[in-house]
Amino acid sequence: MNSEFAHWDLSKRQYDSNWGAPLPEAPQAPCALPYAFPEPFPQLTEGFQQLQVGKISKTRTTPLVSRTRITRHGSQPNPVRPSSSGGEAHMVAYRSFAPPRRSESYSHPTPLEDFRNSRRWPPKGYRQEDALKPDEAEDLISAGASSFKGYCDVIQNAPAGYNRFYAVMEAEHQSRTDRAPFQQQAYRDISLNMTGASDSQFPWLSQEQPCMAYAFGKSAGTTTLNYWVSKSGSSNPPTKFASDAQPRKIKLLQVLDRLQRLESGLNEHDPEELYRYLYSTLIEDPERFDDEYRHIRIDQQITDLITVLSNPQWIDFSLPKNQVIAKFFDAPDQRKKQDFFHQLLLSVELYLRIHSKNHTDKSKRKLIMQLPPIITWDLAVAQRWLENMEITKTRTSSTQSTFSFDLKSKTRQKEALRIFASTLKWPNMDEIEYVLEEQDIKEKALEDRSADAMSWFSGIILPGKTLPWLIMNSLIDCDRDTGDALKFLTHMQPASGFQYRANTYWSAQCIVGKVLGAARGVNQIAGWVGPCIYTPDLKRTECVKIKQYESLDPKLASIDVESMGERTNPLGSEDTSYPVDDYEVPMPDTEDVTDLIRMEKLSFVPVKEQPSSVRKVPGAPMVFDAAIFFACGGESWPMKLRYDVDFINAFPCHQGPHVLFYDFAYKAIKIDDGLVDIHDWAHQSGRIPRPTSSRSSPGKKALALMDEQRKSAHEQVTNVLVIEALGVSDNEVFARAWCAHHGLSAVVANVKETCMACAVREAYAACVAVVILTEGGSVKESDTEVYGYT
């Protein structure tokens, strides 16, 4: 059957009745544009007709290669079941998976009810040698089990081979998701969807890739399956500048005056005036000498604005180094400021024309999704500016005027910063509250303390990885006691953290934060993890960089993503009958749980080769090797946090436990039962070692090894290690540290939300070889007397 949530054909999937309000088709445009857009954007040639740029290519389909093909007697391929994922505001309504059939007598439970009550397989009425019919198998095996499906999308206007990957999960809704909620509206600015409702978070529609709305899992220090899969895709295709067209020269005061007028929108009811201003003040009309072909239509003007903005002279906001916007609009360098506002004005003119009231939502989406990144990032800057900034013009005399900026979102940003500091239990909260009140006239205005503070309090924040650093640096700017020691935090060095008084705080992109996120009393908010354990190896106030190697996990390819649904079907290979003996109910031991493992010390050792900035810049942060020492049974177990692995928050299943098909091989081990003695799980799980470099030509063995290396990621996961880290939080910290020590990413499954069978299948979906089972800490643990707090 066809999924009601088929892959993102824009005419169907994202905006059907299950995803949000249906949107009308674009009407026939009154003007069709034969104008050919300059190379290398041929997709735009047809397409300012109805503002709908040609048809978006559908997802490529490649032959599916299953990890292990299980053939049963009489097997026939069956259609794939529906699978979906979406934003919080547009998640499908909750529905039960497989309502139990009404039994003949109220005193006799159905087989499904019997199985869920007894947790014994096979359920009452079935024998081990029986075979289930497809509808029986769906009820008993698939009902409520997590289902995963992957998609591969070709990136528009990029060379061949540049693709984006996504993973979706069946029946996601607000109470059944693997994502952490946004604790405050301001934190949603970490992601931006310019092609739909502002609160929708479909990962394939976000401006930033991978979609940051999926970056943080429900458990601190974790991520989501979609973000993990998306990281293997191509996030930054090469930038192409298509034009050398120059804009007209214009003074800064003229730019600001026009920006203020545009705050109320375009004067669309007067096309002549719209044409006159654009082509007499901002850009040239290619057909200006022929009245019959003047670019009076908005679609023609959109083409011309894109042509001018495609000039390499402009700031490329797709580059991370250019994504702190206040460094441009609040720059002391007047030339830099002039250039930014000139580019901003052209971008706002383009943005408002694309979002003309005469254009349908569908046509706008189709156009925006075809534009090159250099243009869509300009549109992102324009949108955030219009949403958060107002310009006030004051006439000081008959010939002079002054312009000032009003921060429309400052109150919201202050409250978001207050929640951020409170959640992280900031040690100097009284100082923060005092400064945020802005009652002391001797204090510097919040937004004037740094470029990061201006970006945060103005709300001019581009989607992506900058928001966590802007809010943390703004918090530090508001606390004078931090001094100059913490002024080096930047999104360009994400593997960072710092110690302040008796606590450490870590970026969610740093392996130390990913591991310590499991510790008791630790929270995650807006991309930061803390307050974490104190370390004697650092100064009372010190910023540090962590040396971490790339994870050893194989990178996902298209075949790994597109075969995900088939490879992880709860039924195994689809067939006409399903032997009962092919399944089992894996269950962790929740009774015999150790309470002996404890974090002993968070250790940092400076690396021998420090960056040149340490010598040249006073106070610049040093680079450290990080490790955690654990105490257990009178012994000390050191775990070096060597690798930047990921911990994937397991998607919650429904009414587990579920059964597991025998082909999903796993090995269960308790946290204190020999885990420290396992040193080669990567090899045991089926991973192919990476070829070592050699100055000489590779021999036959090396060539054979390189051929084996071409195996896809899912073929390199033939066994999954299930670590039972139940009980106290330190057990999970130890399991995560073990993974970081050996370079193995893992699925983290809270057994209160996810059964063991679904967690193992999600590991196979993600092509990782470890599952960590946890309870989220012991109920006996509390947040009191942790890291200096009472």
Secondary structure, DSSP 8 states (H G I E B T S, - for coil): ---TT-S--TTTSTTSTTTSS--------S--------TT-GGGSSTTGGG--S------------SS----TT-------------GGG------SS-----SSTTS--HHHHHHHH--SS-TT--TT-EE-HHHHIIIIITT---EEEEEEE-TTS-TT-EEEEEEETT-BTTB-SB---SSGGGGGGS-BSSS-TT---GGGBSSSS-GGGSSBSSTT-B-HHHHHHTTS--S---------------HHHHHHHHHHHTT---TT-HHHHHHHIIIII---TTTT-GGG---SHHHHHHHHHHHHTSTTS--TTSGGG--THHHHT-S-HHHHHHHHHHHHHHHHHHHHHT-TTS-HHHHHHHHHHS-HHHHHHHHHHHHHHHHEEEEEEE-SSS-EEEEEEETTHHHHHHHHHHHHHHTT-TTHHHHHHHHHT--TTS--GGGS-HHHHHHHHT---SSSSHHHHHHHHHHHT-GGGTTTTTT--TTS-SEEEEETTEEEEETTSHHHHHHTTSTT-EEETTEEEEE---TTS-SEEEEEE--EE--S----HHHHHTHHHHT-TTSS--S-EEGGGEE-----SSS-----EEEEEEEEE-SS--HHHHHSTT---EEEEEEEEEETTEEEEEE--EE--EEE----SS----EETTS-EEEEETTSSGGG---HHHHTT--------SS---HHHHHHHHHHTS-GGGG-S-EEEEE--SSHHHHHHHHHHHHHHT--EEEEETTTS-HHHHHHHHHHHT-SEEEEE-SS-TT--STTSTT--
